[in-house]
């Protein structure tokens, strides 16, 4: 039972509401009993006064007998002007005066609830006192009646208990029904989440038709699940890319190692006929390629890990002019605007520009155009070659790691397949974009970065 109460919110709320109703009824019943008892006491005092009044009339007419009839009362006692009992009912025969507390001096008629009277020890009585003014002095008539109990009567207490129990039962049923209807959508959401946990269906929970907190909860849960689903898709994509990256990296690293091994083995098979100078040159070329791949892999690792970088104000035009002065096999023509300033890591931006220029140099026929300009709040860097260009369907593919198009693999001697991915990672780290856009000839790489100031 206790475990059930802990599990069921419906049961707990119904129980708490019923307990609150019982407590409220106890308080209300106490006030009702207090008021009812006062009213019953007043009614009983009036009844006793009526019976005592008949004795008063006997005193006035000088017809007072020695022994009075109780007339349904516990007792009647008449006191003469000297303060002595002169007549009484049988229950008070020979008893002394029962009280002097009433009537009070300023009251002709008085009543009170008195306890432990001489003739009624251990009990409390309603006592009514009437003054009778006679020529020989003032007479006092006392009438005694049992007091009203705190519960007034058994019928009243039974009625209040029954009413409290009925209201508690109605409260239990009402709250239980309301909570059940309110929490019904929660049950549906819980069931759906259990199905999702078990791997069944899509990542969504039912949204109730009501416009309340439960609907907001379901909508928020669906938004969270949607983000979770998107994150899972991204994770799957990332895992697949890592798997492909590992395979491509193994292939690209194995190629120079295999070439070196072949060159050395051939030289060792015929050492007397080997041109060791040429063999050393070939091995060094393979080592250079291997070193380039490892260096690019380390760069990508740092970028992926969000390694801290030193940010400073960089004039993009000045950086382009400084980096295009190095001799290249193709003609480089620059078109730069002044004061195109960004906030970035100069060394990373130099690496980005170098990678774009190296790529353009490998694929250009005769010239490379580098343009720096500002467009609104962005700094724009374009690198355009006059080569064969890249088909629109393959423009995103070239930014994949270790991806080189068939034409590139034929012409790209010494390329690692990581230059363009590194360039895009650097652009992303600077809150920018690097894309390939349409051009009349060749490939047009466009870098967009937020301007500083």
N, C-alpha and C positions, 0 to 999 in steps of 0.2 A: 504493500500500500504506500509506504513512504517513497519507494522508488518510483511508483506511478505518479505521485504528487510532484516529484522532482522533474519527471520527464514532461508532464503535460502542463503547458502554459494555460490552457483552457481550464483545467481543474484548479490550478493555483489561483487564477483570477476569480473564478466562481467562488472558491472557498474564502478568499479574502473579502470579496464583496458581501458574502453571507455573514461573515464574522462582523464586518462593519455595520451591517443592517441590524444584527443582534445587539451590538453595543449601543447603537443609536436607539433601538427600541427600549433597551434597559433604562437609558437616560430619560427617554420620553415617559416610560411607564412610571419611573420614580416621581416625575413631576405630576403625572396624572393621579397617582396614588396620594401624593401630598395634597393636591387640590380636592380630590374626592373625599379623603378622610376629613378635611376641614369642613367640607359641605355636610358630610354625614354627621359630624359632631354637632354642627349648628342645628341640624334638623332634630337630633336627639335631645339637645338642650331645650328646644322649643316644646318638644313633647313632654319632657319632664316638667317644664314651667307650667304647662297647661294643667297637669295633674296636681302640682303644688298649689296652683291658684284656687282649686276647689277647697283645699284645706284653709287657705287664707279667707275664703268666704265664711267658713265655719267659725273662724276666730272673730270675724267682724260681727257675726250674728250671735256670738256667745253660745254657740252650740257645739263647742269642741268636745268630743268624747275622750275618754281616758285612753282607749286603744283605737288606733286608726287602721283602716284597711290599706294594704300596700298598693292596691290598684296597678299591679304589674311592675312596681318599682322595687329596688333592693331595700328601700327603707325610707321612712319619713320621720322627722323629729321636729317638735315645736318647742321653742325657747321663750320663756316669759321675760318681762322687762327686767327682772333681777338676774337674768342669765342662767336660769336653771331649766332643764328639760321638764316639761309638764305633761306632754303626751307624745306618743310614738307608735310606730308599727311594732309588731311582735319581734322582728329581727333586731330592734334597737331598745327593747324593754330594759329599763334600769341602766342604760349606757350613759356615760357622761356626754357633755356637749362635744360634737365631733370635730368642730373647727371654729376658729375665730378669724380665719384668713378672709372670709367673705361673710356678709357683704362689706365692701369697702365703704368708708365713711361717706363718700359722696354718691353712693349708688343705693337706690331703693330696691332694685332687683339686680342680682349679680349671679354669675356662674363661673365655674373654674373646673379644671381637671386636677384632682388631688390624689395623692398616693399615700398608702400606709396610714389610713385613718384608724382611730382606736378600735372601731367595730369591724373594720375591713383590712386587717394587716396583710401586707404582701400583695395588695392589688391597688389598681387605680380606678377612681370613680369620677363620673361627671356629677358635680354637686351644684344644685340650683338653690339660691337663697332669695327669699322674698321677705320684705319688711311689711309688717301690719301695724299701722299707727292707731293706738287705742288711747282712751282717756287716762288709763293708768300707766301708759308708757308704750314703748315699741316692742312688739313681738317679732320673732324671726322664725320662718318656716324653712327647714332644710329638706331637700329631696335628693335621693341618691340613685344613680343608674350606672351600670357598667360602661366604661369608656369604649370608644370605637377602636378596634385593633389596627395595627399599622397597615394590614392588607385589606382593611375595610370589611371584606367578606370573602369567603372561599370562591364565590361566583366571579367576583371582580378579578382575583388573582388568576383564576383559571382562564378567564377571558383574555387577560393580558399575555399569559403564557401562550395560549393558542394563537393570538394575533402575531406575536413575535415569531413563533415557529412557522406560521403561514407566510409571513413576509420574507423570512429567511429562505423558505423553499422557493417562493416566487422569484426572489433575487437570484438564487442559484440557477434556476432554469433560464431566467432571462439573460443573465450574464453569460451563461454557458452557451446559449444559442447565439447571442450576438458575437461572442468571441469566436465560436465555430465558423460563423459566416464570414467574419472578418479575416480569420486565419486560413480560410480555405485556399486562397491563392498561394499562401506560404507553403501549404502542403503540396500544391502542384509544382511550385518552384523547387522544393526539396526533392520531389520525385524526379523532376527533370535533371537536377544536378547529379542525383545518384546515377541516372542513365548516362549522363555525360562522363561521370567518373568511370563507369563501366565500359565506356567507349562506344556508346550508342548514339547515332544521330549527330546533328550539327551542334555547335556550341551556342545554343540559345535557350532561354527559359521563357515560359509563357508570361505575357503581360496582361494583368487583369483589366477589365473594362472600367473599373472605378478610377476616379481622379483623386487619389490620396497618396499617402506615404508608401503604400505597398506597390503602387504603380511606379512611383519614382525609384523604389528599391529594385524592381524588376528591370526597369530601363537602364539603371546604373549597372546592374549585374550584366545585362546584355552588352553594354558598352565595354565593360571590363573583359567579358568573354570575347568580344570582337577584337579588342586589342591583343588578348592572349592568342586568339586564332591567327591574327596577323603576325604576331611575334613567332608563333610556331612555324608559320610558312616561311618567314624570314630565316628562322633557324635551319629549317630544312634546306632552303636555298644556300645558306652559308655553309652547311655541312657538305652539300654537293659541290659547292665551289671549292671548299677546302680539299675535298677528295680529288677533284679535277686538278686543283693547284698542286697537290702533292704528286700526282701522276706526271703532270707537265714538268714540274721542277726536277723530278727524278730523271725524266727523259733529257731535259736540257743540261743537267749536271753530268749525266752519263756520257753525253756526246763528246765534250772535250776530253774527259777522262779516257774514253775509249780510243779517241784519236791519238792521244799521247801514248797510251799503252801500245797501240799498233805501231806507231813510229819507232818507239824504243825497241820493241820485239824484232821488227824488221832490221833495225840497225845491228842488233846483237846477233842475228842469224848470219849476217855477212859483214862482220866488223871491218874486214880488210877492204871491202868495196864501198863502205859507207862514207858519205860526206858529212862528217860530224858537225861541221859548221852549219850546214843546211838543216840537219836534223835538230840541232839545238834551237835554231830559229823557229822551226815548225812547232817544237814543243813549247817554246816561250809564247808563241801565238795562242796555242791552246790554253796555256796557263793564264794568259791575259783574258781570254774569254771566260774561263772559269772564275777568275777573280772578279770580273765585271758582274757575273751572275750572282756570286756571293754578296758582293757589295750592294747590289740592287735588292737582294732578299733582306739584308740587314736594314736597309732604308725603309722597305715596306713594313718590316716588323716594328720599327720605331713609330711609323705613322699609324699603324693599327693599334699600337699601345697608347696612342695619344701622348707621346713623350713631350715634356714641356719644351717650349721653344722661346727664343728671345724675340719679342715683338718691338718694332720700331717704325717710325715713319719712313716710307720708301717711295722715292719718285720713280714711277714705273718707266717713264721715258728715259731718264738718266741710266737706269739699270739696263735697259735694252741697248742703248748706245755703247755702254761700257762692255757688254757681253758679246756684241756683234763685231767688235774690232778684231777678234781672233781670226786668223786666216782659215778659210774653208774651201772646199773643192767647188762649191757653187757660189754664185754672186748673191750677196745679201744686201737688200735695199730696205732702209728704215724710213718710216713716216711717223713722227712722234709729236704730240702736243706737249706744251709745258705745264708743269704743276699738276700732273695727274698723280696725286699722292694717295697711297694706301697704307694701312697699318698691317705689317706682316714680318715674317722672318726672312731676312735678306738672303741667307744661304739657301733656304728652301725655295724661295722664288727664283734664285739663280739656277737651282737644279731643275725646276720646272721649265724655265726658258731654254736651258741647255738641251733637255730631253726633246722639246718640241723642235728646236733647230736641228738636232741630230737626226730626228725622224724625217724632217723636211729635206735635209741634205741627202739622205739615202734615196729619196724618191723623186726629187726635183730633176728636171732636165737641164735647166741653165740658171735659174734664179729662184731666190726666196724673198718674199716681201713680208716685212714685220711692221705692224701698225699699232700705235698706241693712241687712244683717244678717250674722251669721257662722254658718257651718255647718261644724263640726269645724275643720279646718285651713284653711278657705277663707273669703274675704270675698266676699259676694254683693251685687251691685247689680242691681236690676230697674227697668226703665222700662216702664210699662204705659199704653197709651192706650185710649180708649173708642171707637175708630174701627171700621172694617169688618174689621180683622184681615188676616192673610195665610194663604192656604191652605197646608197642610203640604207639598204638592208644590213650592211656590215659596219655601220658607223659606231654602234654601241659595242660591237664585238671586239674592236681593236683595243678597247679599254680593259678587256679581260686579261688577267695575268697569264703570261706565257702564251698569249694568243698572237699569232702572226698570220696574215693572209697568205694564200699560196704564192701570189706575186711577190709579197714581202720576203717569204722564205727563199725565194729564188735570188732576190737582189740584196737582201739584208745580210751582208757579210759582217759578222761580229755583233749583231744585235742580240739582246737578251730576251726580248719579248716583255720586258718590265718597264720600259721607259715611259710609255703612255699611261699605264696604270699608276705609276708613281706620280706623274704629273697631275692626274685627276685627284689622287689622294691629297696632294698638297693643296690643290684648289679647294677641295672640300674642307680641309683643315682651316682654311682662311675664309670660311663661309661664302665661298664662291662656286662657280661652275666652269667646267671645261667640256665643250661640245664640238662636234664637227658640223658646220653649216654649209649651205649650198654655195657654190662658186662656179664661175664660167670655166675655169680650168683648175686642175690639181685638187689638192685637199686643203680645206680652209679650217684651221683649228682656232676657236674663239674662246678666250678666257675672260670671264666677267667676275670682278671683285668689288666689294663695297668700298667706296672712296672714304678717305679720312678727312674730316673737317669740311 
